């Protein structure tokens, strides 16, 4: 009975209409919490979608999960360090390893027949790259031609880079760079390649600046015919389990002159920037809960003053002040749970269907624009405008808005909303302790 008294009173106060305003204050508080939770859930889902897309592109295409490199770069005249075949087989046989690919990464200027040179990142890979790494075969989506670097002097470009150069399949492109000459001095080199294909990853930096050639072509261009030191990229089944794979690979490479590094270390600055961006967005959008918390505080404080007579009667019959205070705290919890639960469900629904929502908005706006143009043309004939698009490809480098929901994040958002309401209710209920039953009943 003692526990049920506070619960029953809280439910009564939660549903009861207030003098002059009805339930407007409670409904506005619930609506504010729901909108805040929904907004933050959708923002986090879209941000997660963009960040995971960036991370997938960088880790799966550019940097791999682990990289095996020589402990020191060879000087002029030194023997180029190479992994022996038994070591390669042991690395390939490690638990969780799904791909092992040698590559060389360099910079160059690429030039077409009619356009000015552009800076690009040249990646030399084996001709059977897609057989060695099926994930890259999926992410390097072909636009024109084929991913064919096995052909001598064959080159594959990102679709945006090819468009900027005005290059088509079969065109001859020039790569200008520096090779290592006698005495280790840099010697300018220029070589011609034939465009065999273009690809699109969805990551603009790669589509506008990444070039693939064969390892043999890279040796001829950058090494003057000499073999360049290879970096070996390792893919594992679960990139978040890189610590164990890193330890196993380090054991295999001990004494070989090679060292191994994880994707977390050589991409640390980029991932730290993404984390700070996400944290700041959560803080800024989370300010909504502070505003709603103040609203709940003033609403419940007013409720306490409106019910002074009831509180005085409860105190007079022996109900402890802390139990009366728990009534208003429970009322704040009801507001937080109702608003947080509603906002969580609405946010999850919007996050999963965000592209459908944008499409519906575009259809409504285009229908309204078509009606307006029809009415305008009936009076003043003229041209027709283009269709409205929220994320037009002319301004945004995306075809759809990525969205990925981490339920634990969405749940923590709703819990924070409930906690802000509970804290506001606790602060408002402190006024109960200042009421004296005799004084209130005497004047009321």
DAVEN-V968414 format. One line per field, one symbol per residue. ss: DSSP state (H for helix, E for strand, - for the rest). psi: psi as a letter, one per 40 degrees, with the letter a starting at -180 (. if undefined). Layout:
ss = ???
psi = ???
This chain:
ss = -HHHHHHHHHHHHHH--E---E-HHHHHHHHHHHHHHHHHHHHHHHHHHHHHHHHHHHHHHHH--EEEEE--------------HHHHHHHH----EEEEEEEEEEEEEEE------EEEEEEEE---HHHH-HHHHHH-EEEEE--------EEEEEHHHHHHH------EEEEEEEEE-HHH-EEEEEEEEEEEEEEE---HHHH--EEEEEHHHHHHHH--------EEEEEE--HHHHHHHHHHHHHHH----EEEEEHHHH-HHHHHHHHHHHHHHHHHHHHHHHHHHHHHHHHHHHHHHH-HHHHHHHHH----HHHHHHHHHHHHHHHHHHHHHHHHHHHHHHHH-HHHHHHHHHHHHHHHHHHHHHHHHHH---------------------------HHHHHHHHHHHHHHHHHHHHHHHHHHHH--HHHHHHH-
psi = dddddddddddddddihihdebedddddddddddddddddddddddddddddddddddddddeidihhiidihiiheihhhihiddddddddeiheheihhiihhiiihhhadeiiiihihhhhiidfddddgddddddghhdiaiggedhhfiihiiddddddefiiheihihhhahihaheeihhhihiiihheiiiheehddddeehhhiiddddddddefeihihihhhhhidheefdddddddddddeheeeiiiiidddeeddddddddddddddddddeddddddddddddddddddddfdddddddddeehiddddddddddddddddddddddddddddddddfddddddddddddddddddddddddddgiaiiiiihhdgheddhgidihihhhhddddddddddddddddddddddedddeehhdddddde.
